């Protein structure tokens, strides 16, 4: 159970990082 929660937390962190990177790339391109 703890491992599943840890993996879920890591997944959410990765998605938030990807979102921030995408926003930065979009602002750089425009």
DSSP file (Angstrom, degrees, kcal/mol; ACC not computed):
  #  RESIDUE AA STRUCTURE BP1 BP2  ACC     N-H-->O    O-->H-N    N-H-->O    O-->H-N    TCO  KAPPA ALPHA  PHI   PSI    X-CA   Y-CA   Z-CA
    1    1 A X     >        0   0    0      0, 0.0     4,-2.2     0, 0.0     5,-0.2   0.000 360.0 360.0 360.0 -48.0    0.0    0.0    0.0
    2    2 A X  H  >  +     0   0    0      1,-0.2     4,-2.5     2,-0.2     5,-0.2   0.897 360.0  53.4 -61.0 -39.3    2.7    2.5    0.9
    3    3 A X  H  > S+     0   0    0      1,-0.2     4,-2.6     2,-0.2    -1,-0.2   0.896 107.9  50.4 -62.8 -39.9    4.6    1.6   -2.3
    4    4 A X  H  > S+     0   0    0      2,-0.2     4,-2.4     1,-0.2    -1,-0.2   0.919 111.5  47.6 -65.5 -42.8    1.5    2.4   -4.4
    5    5 A X  H  X S+     0   0    0     -4,-2.2     4,-2.4     2,-0.2    -2,-0.2   0.902 111.9  50.9 -64.1 -39.5    1.0    5.8   -2.6
    6    6 A X  H  X S+     0   0    0     -4,-2.5     4,-2.5     2,-0.2    -2,-0.2   0.922 110.8  48.1 -64.1 -43.7    4.7    6.6   -3.1
    7    7 A X  H  X S+     0   0    0     -4,-2.6     4,-2.4     1,-0.2    -1,-0.2   0.898 111.3  51.0 -63.6 -39.3    4.5    5.7   -6.8
    8    8 A X  H  X S+     0   0    0     -4,-2.4     4,-2.3     2,-0.2    -2,-0.2   0.914 110.4  49.0 -63.9 -42.3    1.3    7.9   -7.1
    9    9 A X  H  X S+     0   0    0     -4,-2.4     4,-2.3     1,-0.2    -2,-0.2   0.912 111.6  49.0 -64.2 -42.1    3.1   10.8   -5.4
   10   10 A X  H  X S+     0   0    0     -4,-2.5     4,-2.4     1,-0.2    -2,-0.2   0.905 110.4  51.6 -63.4 -41.1    6.1   10.4   -7.7
   11   11 A X  H  X S+     0   0    0     -4,-2.4     4,-2.4     2,-0.2    -2,-0.2   0.908 110.1  48.4 -62.0 -43.0    3.8   10.3  -10.8
   12   12 A X  H  X S+     0   0    0     -4,-2.3     4,-2.3     2,-0.2    -1,-0.2   0.906 111.2  50.4 -64.6 -41.0    2.0   13.5   -9.7
   13   13 A X  H  X S+     0   0    0     -4,-2.3     4,-2.3     1,-0.2    -2,-0.2   0.909 110.8  49.5 -63.3 -41.6    5.4   15.3   -9.1
   14   14 A X  H  X S+     0   0    0     -4,-2.4     4,-2.5     1,-0.2    -2,-0.2   0.917 111.1  49.1 -63.9 -42.7    6.6   14.2  -12.6
   15   15 A X  H  X S+     0   0    0     -4,-2.4     4,-2.3     1,-0.2    -1,-0.2   0.888 111.0  49.6 -65.5 -37.9    3.4   15.5  -14.2
   16   16 A X  H  X S+     0   0    0     -4,-2.3     4,-2.3     2,-0.2    -1,-0.2   0.908 111.6  49.3 -67.1 -39.6    3.6   18.8  -12.4
   17   17 A X  H  X S+     0   0    0     -4,-2.3     4,-2.6     2,-0.2    -2,-0.2   0.914 110.9  50.0 -63.5 -42.2    7.2   19.2  -13.5
   18   18 A X  H  X S+     0   0    0     -4,-2.5     4,-2.6     1,-0.2    -2,-0.2   0.908 110.2  50.8 -62.3 -41.9    6.3   18.3  -17.1
   19   19 A X  H  X S+     0   0    0     -4,-2.3     4,-2.2     2,-0.2    -1,-0.2   0.911 111.0  47.7 -62.6 -43.0    3.5   20.9  -17.0
   20   20 A X  H  X S+     0   0    0     -4,-2.3     4,-2.3     2,-0.2    -2,-0.2   0.923 112.6  49.1 -64.3 -43.6    5.9   23.6  -15.7
   21   21 A X  H  X S+     0   0    0     -4,-2.6     4,-2.6     1,-0.2    -2,-0.2   0.908 110.4  50.9 -62.7 -41.5    8.4   22.8  -18.4
   22   22 A X  H  X S+     0   0    0     -4,-2.6     4,-2.4     1,-0.2    -1,-0.2   0.908 109.8  49.8 -63.4 -41.2    5.8   22.9  -21.1
   23   23 A X  H  X S+     0   0    0     -4,-2.2     4,-2.3     2,-0.2    -1,-0.2   0.910 111.4  49.1 -63.9 -41.0    4.6   26.3  -19.9
   24   24 A X  H  X S+     0   0    0     -4,-2.3     4,-2.2     2,-0.2    -2,-0.2   0.916 111.7  48.5 -64.3 -42.8    8.2   27.6  -19.9
   25   25 A X  H  X S+     0   0    0     -4,-2.6     4,-2.4     1,-0.2    -2,-0.2   0.902 111.2  50.8 -64.3 -40.4    8.8   26.3  -23.4
   26   26 A X  H  X S+     0   0    0     -4,-2.4     4,-1.9     1,-0.2    -1,-0.2   0.918 111.5  47.2 -64.2 -42.6    5.6   27.9  -24.6
   27   27 A X  H  < S+     0   0    0     -4,-2.3    -1,-0.2     1,-0.2    -2,-0.2   0.866 112.5  50.4 -68.6 -33.6    6.5   31.2  -23.1
   28   28 A X  H  < S+     0   0    0     -4,-2.2    -2,-0.2     1,-0.2    -1,-0.2   0.897 110.5  49.4 -68.4 -39.3   10.0   31.0  -24.7
   29   29 A X  H  <        0   0    0     -4,-2.4    -2,-0.2     1,-0.2    -1,-0.2   0.860 360.0 360.0 -70.2 -35.1    8.7   30.1  -28.1
   30   30 A X     <        0   0    0     -4,-1.9    -1,-0.2    -5,-0.2    -2,-0.2   0.502 360.0 360.0 -80.9 360.0    6.2   33.0  -28.2
